[in-house]
Amino acid sequence: MSDYLPQEVLIKILTRLPPKCLIKFRCVSKSWNSLISSSYFISMHTHQAILSKALTSTTDQIIIRRYSKAHNSEVYSVHIDNEDFTQDRNIIIEYPFRDVTRFYYRIVGSCNGVFCLSDDLFGPTNSILLWNPIIKRKLTLPMPQATSVDMDYFMFVLGFGFDVQNNEHKVVRIAYVQEDYGYAVPPIVEIYALSIGHWNKINAEVPHNCVVEYFWSQVFINGNVHWVAYRNKGKNEKVDNLIMVFNMSLEVFNEMRLPDALVNVLPINLNVIVIQESIAIVAYDERVWSNSCCIWVMKSYGNMESWNKQYFVDLNEGLGMILGCRTNGNVLLTVASGGLVSYNPMTGESVDLAIFGTKDSFYVGTYFESLVLLIEGIEARERVPSESDSESESECESSIEDDEDRFGDVEKSEFRMQTCVSQYLTALLNRSFL
């Protein structure tokens, strides 16, 4: 059929098809394989998918990650953001990293169907991966230049997003060397571009700000990565909190002011998230043992006067971390027992979504399908159980016990890491609040 169609018409047709079909269509002919595997076609397909998603009025799909103790593994599922939050049973996501990491990865973020994973939640490591679960491709990033090999103790934060001008995904890494009373500034900043394949130090001016260790989060919106950061103004001076911004195309830093009420609070209690395509800040009363939190939303991007204290969430009923917002305005958050609920901040009512995992392992993002990593990545498939593997309940329980002997209990590890880091940072930063 392609012999009777002009090339541009064929491309228009194929770019509207889902990735799973296109993967199969590469077997049609050498010319189709060459076309679908080209960087030009992958870029066109990604842009078409973004455009289609923006123009269609269909209900959003949400991808959820959590850690299942029963399976000793991360579990992913896709849900339709309707009233019942129905799981899409037609989408099955294999998890290929079960035997690679301890418990689960930190999900730095997802963009155009690609996840950026960092193995730093349960101990220091420089392992960073990009993973496209739809086409089962992964890419392990090379070792950054700023590591413990040539530096004393340090911590790092990551940002992940898409460079619109150059049509490529990038990872930015900010590494801070620890000093006696905090972290040295400016930090060392490196950027990894998918088309280049290695880390480069940026040439732009780096701000003298710190991003909170361990508890950091990032969001990518409007071509920029955003982190909550703080600036230490000097001895016996309060720190100033702000949003640190990195433009993925220009590779330069900027800053955004926070609401006045959040400028001088303890920065470890702040998280940046996206609510209905707007930047938002979650302000907990206390990071690990929260009783309540407030959610501030920037109604107009970049307009500091548009900050609005939109929600108050009472966490005394066993509710936990805020993960994101649904199209109906309800907030998705965890509960202490290890479940996910949909919380109505106007009425204070919550609905159990019957999705279970350890409390701190949940991640919520927008589901998106693309061909990104088809060229650069390698195959990433779930390990197929051998004949010696058993599915019996008794042996499954034995496996859990073996993992707990080897790694420790996941929930105890979560709590221990959070408590230790929270106490350390509170003591460190409280010097500026006395």
C-alpha positions in Angstrom: 0.0 0.0 0.0 2.9 2.4 0.8 3.9 2.2 -2.9 0.8 4.1 -3.8 1.1 6.7 -1.1 3.3 9.8 -1.1 5.9 9.7 1.7 4.4 12.7 3.5 0.9 11.1 3.5 2.3 7.8 4.9 4.1 9.7 7.7 0.9 11.6 8.6 -1.0 8.3 8.9 1.7 6.5 10.8 2.3 9.3 13.3 -1.3 9.0 14.5 -0.9 5.3 15.4 0.0 4.1 18.9 3.6 3.0 19.6 2.7 -0.7 20.1 1.4 -0.9 16.6 4.4 0.9 15.1 6.8 -1.5 16.8 5.1 -4.3 15.0 4.9 -2.4 11.7 8.7 -2.2 11.5 8.5 -5.8 10.3 6.4 -4.9 7.2 9.4 -3.9 5.2 12.9 -2.5 5.4 11.7 0.9 4.3 9.0 1.0 7.1 11.5 -0.2 9.6 13.9 2.6 8.5 11.2 5.2 8.6 9.7 4.3 12.0 13.2 3.9 13.6 14.4 7.3 12.4 14.9 10.2 14.8 12.8 12.4 12.5 9.8 10.1 12.6 10.1 9.6 16.4 10.1 13.4 16.9 7.1 13.8 14.6 5.2 11.0 16.4 5.9 12.6 19.8 4.7 16.1 18.6 1.6 14.6 17.1 0.8 12.7 20.4 1.3 16.0 22.4 -1.0 17.9 20.0 -3.7 15.2 20.0 -3.7 15.0 23.8 -4.1 18.8 24.0 -7.0 18.9 21.4 -9.0 15.9 22.5 -11.5 16.2 25.3 -11.3 12.6 26.4 -10.8 11.8 30.1 -7.2 11.9 31.2 -5.4 8.7 32.1 -3.2 8.6 35.2 -0.3 6.2 35.8 0.3 5.1 39.4 3.4 3.5 40.9 3.7 1.9 44.3 5.8 -0.8 46.0 4.1 -4.1 46.7 5.5 -6.1 49.6 3.6 -9.2 48.4 5.4 -9.0 45.0 8.7 -7.6 46.3 8.5 -5.2 43.5 7.3 -1.9 42.1 3.8 -2.1 40.6 2.5 0.2 37.9 -1.1 0.6 36.8 -3.0 3.0 34.5 -6.4 4.5 35.6 -9.1 6.5 33.8 -9.7 9.8 35.7 -13.5 9.2 35.9 -15.8 9.1 38.9 -14.8 5.4 39.7 -11.1 5.9 38.8 -11.3 2.7 36.7 -8.2 0.8 36.0 -7.5 0.3 32.3 -6.9 -3.5 32.2 -5.8 -3.3 28.6 -2.6 -1.5 29.6 -0.1 -3.9 31.3 3.2 -2.4 32.3 6.1 -4.8 32.9 8.6 -3.8 35.6 12.1 -4.9 34.5 14.2 -3.6 37.5 13.0 -6.0 40.3 16.5 -7.4 40.9 18.4 -4.2 40.2 17.5 -1.9 43.1 16.8 -2.1 46.8 13.0 -1.8 47.1 12.2 1.0 44.6 13.5 3.9 42.7 12.9 7.6 43.2 10.8 8.7 40.2 12.4 12.1 39.4 9.6 12.8 36.9 8.0 11.6 33.7 7.9 13.4 30.3 6.5 12.3 27.0 6.1 8.7 28.2 9.6 8.5 29.6 10.5 8.0 33.3 13.6 9.3 34.9 14.6 7.0 37.8 17.2 7.5 40.5 18.4 4.9 42.9 19.2 7.2 45.8 16.3 6.8 48.3 17.9 4.0 50.4 21.5 4.9 50.2 24.0 6.9 48.1 24.3 5.9 44.5 24.9 7.5 41.1 22.5 5.2 39.2 20.2 7.1 36.9 18.0 5.6 34.2 15.6 6.7 31.5 12.8 4.2 30.9 9.9 4.0 28.4 7.6 1.2 29.7 5.3 1.3 26.7 8.0 0.2 24.2 10.1 -1.6 26.9 13.3 0.4 26.3 15.7 1.7 28.9 18.9 3.7 29.0 21.4 3.8 31.8 23.1 7.2 32.0 26.9 7.3 32.3 28.6 8.2 35.5 28.4 12.0 36.1 31.7 13.9 36.6 30.8 15.1 40.1 30.8 11.9 42.2 32.3 10.6 45.5 35.4 9.4 43.6 36.8 12.9 43.4 34.6 14.7 46.0 34.0 14.4 49.7 30.5 13.6 51.0 27.9 15.3 48.8 24.3 15.1 47.9 22.6 15.8 44.5 19.2 16.6 43.1 17.9 15.9 39.6 15.6 17.6 37.0 14.1 15.9 34.0 12.3 17.5 31.0 12.1 18.2 27.3 14.1 20.8 25.3 11.5 22.0 22.8 14.0 24.0 20.8 16.3 21.1 20.1 13.6 18.3 20.3 15.4 16.2 23.0 15.0 15.0 26.5 17.5 16.2 29.1 18.5 15.5 32.7 20.1 18.2 34.9 22.1 17.2 38.0 23.0 19.6 40.8 25.7 18.3 43.2 26.4 19.9 46.6 29.6 19.3 48.6 28.9 19.1 52.3 30.6 21.4 54.7 30.6 21.6 58.5 27.4 23.7 58.6 25.6 22.9 55.4 26.5 22.7 51.8 28.9 24.7 49.7 27.5 27.0 47.1 27.4 27.4 44.2 26.9 23.7 43.4 28.3 21.8 40.5 25.7 21.5 37.7 25.9 19.0 34.8 23.4 18.3 32.1 22.8 15.1 30.1 21.3 15.5 26.6 19.9 12.4 25.0 21.4 13.3 21.6 24.9 13.9 23.0 25.0 10.9 25.3 27.3 12.3 28.0 27.3 14.8 30.9 28.5 18.4 30.3 29.0 21.1 32.9 26.8 24.1 32.1 28.4 27.5 31.3 25.6 29.6 32.8 25.8 31.3 36.2 24.8 29.0 39.0 22.7 30.5 41.8 23.9 30.2 45.4 20.8 28.3 46.5 20.4 24.9 48.1 17.7 22.3 47.3 16.6 20.3 50.4 18.4 17.0 50.7 16.4 13.7 50.3 13.0 15.3 50.4 13.3 17.3 47.2 10.8 17.0 44.4 10.8 18.6 40.9 8.2 19.4 38.3 8.6 20.2 34.7 6.2 22.7 33.2 6.4 25.5 30.5 9.9 24.2 29.4 11.3 24.7 32.9 12.3 22.4 35.8 11.3 23.7 39.3 12.6 22.9 42.7 11.9 24.4 46.2 15.2 25.9 47.3 16.5 28.1 50.1 19.2 30.8 50.3 21.2 31.1 53.6 21.8 34.9 54.0 24.5 34.5 56.7 25.1 33.7 60.3 22.1 34.3 62.6 20.0 35.3 59.6 16.8 33.4 58.5 16.9 31.5 55.3 14.9 32.7 52.3 12.8 30.1 50.5 12.2 30.3 46.8 11.5 28.3 43.7 14.7 27.6 41.7 14.0 27.3 37.9 16.1 25.8 35.1 15.3 26.4 31.5 15.9 23.2 29.5 16.4 24.9 26.2 18.5 27.9 27.2 20.2 25.9 30.0 20.1 28.9 32.4 18.7 29.4 35.9 16.0 31.7 37.1 14.1 32.2 40.4 10.5 32.6 41.5 9.3 34.1 44.7 7.1 32.1 47.0 4.1 33.5 48.9 5.3 35.7 51.8 3.8 33.2 54.3 6.3 30.5 53.0 9.5 32.5 52.6 10.9 31.9 56.1 9.4 28.6 57.1 11.5 25.4 57.5 12.2 24.5 53.9 12.1 20.7 54.4 8.3 21.1 54.9 7.7 22.4 51.4 7.2 20.3 48.2 6.5 21.5 44.7 3.8 19.8 42.6 1.6 20.5 39.6 -2.2 21.0 40.1 -4.3 21.3 37.0 -1.3 22.5 34.9 -0.3 25.1 37.5 2.7 25.3 39.8 1.7 24.5 43.4 3.5 24.3 46.8 2.5 21.9 49.5 3.4 23.3 53.0 3.3 20.6 55.7 3.2 21.6 59.3 5.9 19.0 59.9 7.6 16.8 57.3 7.4 13.3 58.8 4.7 13.6 61.5 2.3 16.0 59.7 -1.1 17.0 61.2 -2.1 19.2 58.3 -0.9 21.0 55.2 -1.8 23.9 53.0 -1.6 23.9 49.2 -0.7 27.2 47.5 -1.4 27.5 43.7 0.2 30.0 41.3 -2.9 30.8 39.1 -0.9 32.6 36.4 2.5 31.1 35.6 5.3 33.6 36.5 2.9 36.1 38.2 4.0 36.2 41.8 0.8 38.1 42.7 -1.3 35.2 41.6 -0.3 32.9 44.5 -3.5 31.7 46.2 -3.8 29.5 49.3 -6.3 27.2 47.7 -6.6 24.2 50.0 -6.2 23.2 53.6 -5.9 19.4 54.3 -6.4 17.9 57.7 -4.1 14.9 58.0 -5.1 13.8 61.4 -7.3 11.1 60.1 -4.3 9.1 58.9 -3.8 10.9 55.6 -0.3 11.3 54.3 1.6 12.7 51.4 -0.1 14.9 48.7 0.6 13.4 45.3 -1.4 15.5 42.8 -4.8 16.7 41.8 -7.6 15.1 39.7 -9.6 16.8 37.0 -12.6 17.1 39.4 -10.5 19.1 41.9 -10.0 16.2 44.4 -6.5 15.7 45.8 -4.8 12.3 45.5 -2.9 11.4 48.7 -1.7 8.4 50.6 -2.9 7.1 54.0 -0.8 5.7 56.8 -2.1 2.2 56.3 -0.6 2.1 52.7 -3.5 3.0 50.4 -4.4 5.8 48.0 -7.4 8.0 48.5 -9.2 10.8 46.6 -9.7 13.7 49.0 -12.3 16.5 48.5 -10.7 19.5 50.2 -14.0 21.4 50.1 -15.9 18.8 52.2 -13.1 17.0 53.9 -14.4 13.7 52.6 -12.1 11.0 51.2 -12.8 8.0 49.0 -10.6 4.8 49.2 -9.5 3.9 45.7 -8.5 0.3 46.7 -4.9 0.8 45.4 -2.4 -0.4 47.9 1.4 -0.1 48.4 3.8 1.1 51.0 2.9 4.7 52.1 5.9 6.5 50.7 6.4 4.6 47.5 3.4 6.1 45.6 3.9 8.2 42.5 1.2 9.8 40.3 1.7 11.1 36.8 0.0 11.6 33.5 0.0 8.5 31.2 1.5 9.2 27.8 2.7 6.9 24.9 5.7 7.6 22.8 8.5 6.0 20.8 11.3 7.9 22.8 14.3 5.7 23.5 13.6 3.4 20.5 17.0 4.4 19.0 19.1 5.1 22.1 17.7 2.6 24.6 18.1 -1.2 24.9 15.4 -3.8 25.6 14.0 -3.7 29.1 11.7 -6.7 29.9 10.4 -8.2 33.1 12.3 -11.2 34.3 10.6 -14.4 33.3 10.3 -16.8 36.2 12.3 -20.0 35.9 11.0 -23.5 36.6 12.6 -23.3 40.0 10.5 -20.2 40.9 7.4 -21.1 42.8 4.1 -19.2 43.0 2.9 -21.0 46.2 1.7 -18.7 49.0 4.1 -20.2 51.5 7.1 -19.7 49.3 6.0 -16.2 48.4 5.9 -15.4 52.2 9.3 -17.1 52.5 10.6 -14.8 49.8 9.4 -11.7 51.6 11.1 -12.9 54.8 14.3 -13.5 52.8 14.2 -10.0 51.4 13.6 -8.6 54.8 16.6 -10.5 56.2 18.7 -9.2 53.3 17.5 -5.6 53.0 15.3 -5.0 56.0 11.6 -4.2 56.0 10.7 -1.6 53.4 8.4 0.4 55.6 10.9 0.5 58.5 13.6 1.6 56.0 11.3 4.3 54.7 10.6 5.6 58.2 14.2 5.3 59.3 15.6 7.2 56.3 13.0 10.0 56.6 13.3 10.4 60.3 17.1 10.5 60.3 17.3 13.0 57.4 14.5 15.1 58.9 16.2 15.4 62.3 19.5 16.2 60.7 18.1 18.9 58.4 15.9 20.4 61.1 18.9 20.7 63.4 21.0 22.1 60.6 18.5 24.6 59.3 17.1 25.6 62.7 20.3 27.4 63.3 18.9 30.0 61.0 15.5 30.1 62.7 16.6 30.6 66.3 
